[in-house]
């Protein structure tokens, strides 16, 4: 099960504003041999609204895995 845990404003390489979604996938949760009671988080990823996953390539810089399109987080 995926849930949105954060939203971040970003810009495309052409300067167009977009929203990046920080997703948490609880189905991909991997348990350690002795899991901490406080460590029940799933795998976190960044995605676009259409579901394309993003890969972190630099400080606040992401690339769409499928297309290579670049996105830069706004730092206000």
Backbone as JSON Lines, residues from 0, in Angstrom:
{"i":0,"aa":"X","n":[0.84,-1.16,0.0],"ca":[0.0,0.0,0.0],"c":[0.89,1.24,0.0]}
{"i":1,"aa":"X","n":[0.61,2.17,-0.89],"ca":[1.37,3.41,-0.96],"c":[0.58,4.54,-0.33]}
{"i":2,"aa":"X","n":[1.31,5.45,0.31],"ca":[0.68,6.66,0.82],"c":[1.62,7.84,0.61]}
{"i":3,"aa":"X","n":[1.03,9.01,0.43],"ca":[1.8,10.24,0.25],"c":[2.23,10.72,1.63]}
{"i":4,"aa":"X","n":[3.54,10.92,1.81],"ca":[4.05,11.41,3.09],"c":[4.62,12.82,2.98]}
{"i":5,"aa":"X","n":[4.69,13.34,1.75],"ca":[5.19,14.69,1.57],"c":[4.99,15.16,0.14]}
{"i":6,"aa":"X","n":[4.84,16.47,-0.01],"ca":[4.75,17.07,-1.35],"c":[5.78,18.17,-1.43]}
{"i":7,"aa":"X","n":[6.47,18.25,-2.57],"ca":[7.55,19.23,-2.74],"c":[7.37,19.94,-4.08]}
{"i":8,"aa":"X","n":[7.55,21.24,-4.08],"ca":[7.49,22.01,-5.31],"c":[8.84,21.9,-6.02]}
{"i":9,"aa":"X","n":[8.8,21.78,-7.33],"ca":[10.02,21.66,-8.13],"c":[9.79,22.34,-9.48]}
{"i":10,"aa":"X","n":[10.85,22.41,-10.26],"ca":[10.77,22.98,-11.61],"c":[11.39,21.99,-12.59]}
{"i":11,"aa":"X","n":[10.82,21.94,-13.79],"ca":[11.42,21.14,-14.85],"c":[12.63,21.88,-15.38]}
{"i":12,"aa":"X","n":[13.37,21.25,-16.27],"ca":[14.54,21.93,-16.86],"c":[14.11,23.14,-17.69]}
{"i":13,"aa":"X","n":[12.84,23.19,-18.11],"ca":[12.33,24.34,-18.86],"c":[11.76,25.42,-17.94]}
{"i":14,"aa":"X","n":[11.82,25.19,-16.61],"ca":[11.35,26.18,-15.66],"c":[9.87,26.06,-15.29]}
{"i":15,"aa":"X","n":[9.19,25.02,-15.77],"ca":[7.78,24.82,-15.46],"c":[7.62,24.26,-14.05]}
{"i":16,"aa":"X","n":[6.68,24.77,-13.26],"ca":[6.48,24.25,-11.91],"c":[5.78,22.89,-11.92]}
{"i":17,"aa":"X","n":[6.2,21.99,-11.05],"ca":[5.58,20.68,-10.87],"c":[5.59,20.35,-9.37]}
{"i":18,"aa":"X","n":[4.77,19.39,-9.0],"ca":[4.76,18.9,-7.62],"c":[5.32,17.5,-7.62]}
{"i":19,"aa":"X","n":[6.3,17.25,-6.74],"ca":[6.86,15.92,-6.55],"c":[6.24,15.34,-5.29]}
{"i":20,"aa":"X","n":[5.9,14.06,-5.35],"ca":[5.25,13.4,-4.23],"c":[6.22,12.42,-3.59]}
{"i":21,"aa":"X","n":[6.42,12.57,-2.29],"ca":[7.23,11.61,-1.54],"c":[6.29,10.51,-1.08]}
{"i":22,"aa":"X","n":[6.52,9.31,-1.6],"ca":[5.63,8.18,-1.35],"c":[6.29,7.19,-0.4]}
{"i":23,"aa":"X","n":[5.47,6.52,0.38],"ca":[5.96,5.45,1.25],"c":[5.18,4.19,0.89]}
{"i":24,"aa":"X","n":[5.9,3.12,0.54],"ca":[5.28,1.86,0.15],"c":[5.44,0.86,1.29]}
{"i":25,"aa":"X","n":[4.37,0.66,2.02],"ca":[4.42,-0.23,3.18],"c":[4.49,-1.69,2.75]}
{"i":26,"aa":"X","n":[4.1,-2.02,1.52],"ca":[4.17,-3.39,1.03],"c":[5.62,-3.82,0.84]}
{"i":27,"aa":"X","n":[6.51,-2.86,0.6],"ca":[7.92,-3.16,0.39],"c":[8.72,-3.1,1.69]}
{"i":28,"aa":"X","n":[8.01,-3.0,2.8],"ca":[8.67,-2.91,4.1],"c":[9.48,-4.17,4.36]}
{"i":29,"aa":"X","n":[10.74,-3.99,4.66],"ca":[11.58,-5.15,4.99],"c":[11.91,-5.09,6.47]}
{"i":30,"aa":"X","n":[11.77,-6.2,7.11],"ca":[11.99,-6.26,8.56],"c":[13.4,-6.78,8.85]}
{"i":31,"aa":"X","n":[14.02,-6.18,9.81],"ca":[15.34,-6.65,10.27],"c":[15.11,-7.86,11.18]}
{"i":32,"aa":"X","n":[16.18,-8.53,11.54],"ca":[16.06,-9.68,12.44],"c":[15.44,-9.28,13.77]}
{"i":33,"aa":"X","n":[15.84,-8.11,14.28],"ca":[15.27,-7.59,15.52],"c":[14.78,-6.16,15.25]}
{"i":34,"aa":"X","n":[13.61,-6.01,14.62],"ca":[13.16,-4.67,14.24],"c":[12.89,-3.78,15.44]}
{"i":35,"aa":"X","n":[13.22,-2.53,15.3],"ca":[12.96,-1.54,16.34],"c":[11.47,-1.21,16.33]}
{"i":36,"aa":"X","n":[10.9,-0.97,17.46],"ca":[9.49,-0.6,17.55],"c":[9.22,0.73,16.87]}
{"i":37,"aa":"X","n":[10.24,1.6,16.8],"ca":[10.08,2.91,16.18],"c":[10.38,2.9,14.7]}
{"i":38,"aa":"X","n":[10.89,1.82,14.16],"ca":[11.3,1.77,12.76],"c":[10.31,0.93,11.96]}
{"i":39,"aa":"X","n":[9.12,1.48,11.74],"ca":[8.1,0.77,11.0],"c":[7.78,1.45,9.67]}
{"i":40,"aa":"X","n":[8.74,2.16,9.14],"ca":[8.55,2.88,7.88],"c":[8.78,1.95,6.71]}
{"i":41,"aa":"X","n":[8.11,2.25,5.61],"ca":[8.3,1.5,4.38],"c":[9.36,2.16,3.51]}
{"i":42,"aa":"X","n":[9.49,1.67,2.3],"ca":[10.43,2.22,1.33],"c":[9.87,3.54,0.82]}
{"i":43,"aa":"X","n":[10.7,4.58,0.83],"ca":[10.26,5.9,0.35],"c":[10.83,6.18,-1.03]}
{"i":44,"aa":"X","n":[9.99,6.74,-1.89],"ca":[10.39,7.13,-3.24],"c":[9.8,8.49,-3.56]}
{"i":45,"aa":"X","n":[10.34,9.12,-4.57],"ca":[9.76,10.37,-5.09],"c":[9.1,10.02,-6.42]}
{"i":46,"aa":"X","n":[7.91,10.57,-6.65],"ca":[7.16,10.28,-7.87],"c":[6.48,11.55,-8.37]}
{"i":47,"aa":"X","n":[6.15,11.53,-9.67],"ca":[5.31,12.57,-10.26],"c":[3.86,12.14,-10.1]}
{"i":48,"aa":"X","n":[2.93,13.04,-10.38],"ca":[1.51,12.72,-10.22],"c":[1.06,11.6,-11.14]}
{"i":49,"aa":"X","n":[1.77,11.39,-12.25],"ca":[1.39,10.31,-13.18],"c":[2.03,8.97,-12.79]}
{"i":50,"aa":"X","n":[2.73,8.93,-11.65],"ca":[3.3,7.69,-11.15],"c":[4.73,7.4,-11.58]}
{"i":51,"aa":"X","n":[5.32,8.27,-12.41],"ca":[6.71,8.04,-12.81],"c":[7.62,8.22,-11.61]}
{"i":52,"aa":"X","n":[8.49,7.24,-11.39],"ca":[9.44,7.31,-10.26],"c":[10.62,8.18,-10.62]}
{"i":53,"aa":"X","n":[11.15,8.84,-9.6],"ca":[12.29,9.74,-9.76],"c":[13.48,9.19,-9.01]}
{"i":54,"aa":"X","n":[14.67,9.49,-9.55],"ca":[15.92,9.05,-8.95],"c":[16.71,10.29,-8.54]}
{"i":55,"aa":"X","n":[17.2,10.3,-7.3],"ca":[18.01,11.41,-6.81],"c":[19.37,11.35,-7.48]}
{"i":56,"aa":"X","n":[19.77,12.46,-8.12],"ca":[21.07,12.49,-8.81],"c":[21.99,13.57,-8.26]}
{"i":57,"aa":"X","n":[21.49,14.42,-7.4],"ca":[22.3,15.48,-6.8],"c":[21.49,16.12,-5.69]}
{"i":58,"aa":"X","n":[22.03,17.13,-5.06],"ca":[21.34,17.79,-3.95],"c":[20.08,18.48,-4.48]}
{"i":59,"aa":"X","n":[18.9,17.87,-4.26],"ca":[17.65,18.44,-4.73],"c":[17.39,18.26,-6.21]}
{"i":60,"aa":"X","n":[18.19,17.42,-6.87],"ca":[18.03,17.18,-8.31],"c":[17.56,15.75,-8.53]}
{"i":61,"aa":"X","n":[16.5,15.61,-9.33],"ca":[15.93,14.3,-9.62],"c":[15.8,14.1,-11.12]}
{"i":62,"aa":"X","n":[15.88,12.85,-11.55],"ca":[15.62,12.46,-12.93],"c":[14.48,11.46,-12.95]}
{"i":63,"aa":"X","n":[13.58,11.61,-13.92],"ca":[12.54,10.6,-14.13],"c":[13.24,9.35,-14.66]}
{"i":64,"aa":"X","n":[13.02,8.21,-14.0],"ca":[13.71,6.98,-14.38],"c":[13.39,6.56,-15.8]}
{"i":65,"aa":"X","n":[12.16,6.76,-16.25],"ca":[11.75,6.28,-17.58],"c":[12.21,7.19,-18.72]}
{"i":66,"aa":"X","n":[12.23,8.5,-18.47],"ca":[12.5,9.45,-19.56],"c":[13.79,10.23,-19.43]}
{"i":67,"aa":"X","n":[14.36,10.29,-18.22],"ca":[15.56,11.08,-18.01],"c":[15.28,12.57,-17.85]}
{"i":68,"aa":"X","n":[14.0,12.96,-17.77],"ca":[13.64,14.37,-17.59],"c":[14.11,14.84,-16.22]}
{"i":69,"aa":"X","n":[14.68,16.04,-16.15],"ca":[15.27,16.56,-14.91],"c":[14.29,17.45,-14.16]}
{"i":70,"aa":"X","n":[14.38,17.39,-12.81],"ca":[13.57,18.22,-11.93],"c":[14.46,18.74,-10.81]}
{"i":71,"aa":"X","n":[14.26,20.0,-10.44],"ca":[15.05,20.63,-9.38],"c":[14.09,21.13,-8.3]}
{"i":72,"aa":"X","n":[14.31,20.69,-7.06],"ca":[13.46,21.14,-5.95],"c":[13.62,22.63,-5.71]}
{"i":73,"aa":"X","n":[12.51,23.29,-5.42],"ca":[12.54,24.7,-5.03],"c":[12.97,24.77,-3.58]}
{"i":74,"aa":"X","n":[13.93,25.6,-3.25],"ca":[14.4,25.78,-1.88],"c":[14.01,27.16,-1.42]}
{"i":75,"aa":"X","n":[12.84,27.29,-0.78],"ca":[12.38,28.6,-0.3],"c":[12.74,28.78,1.13]}
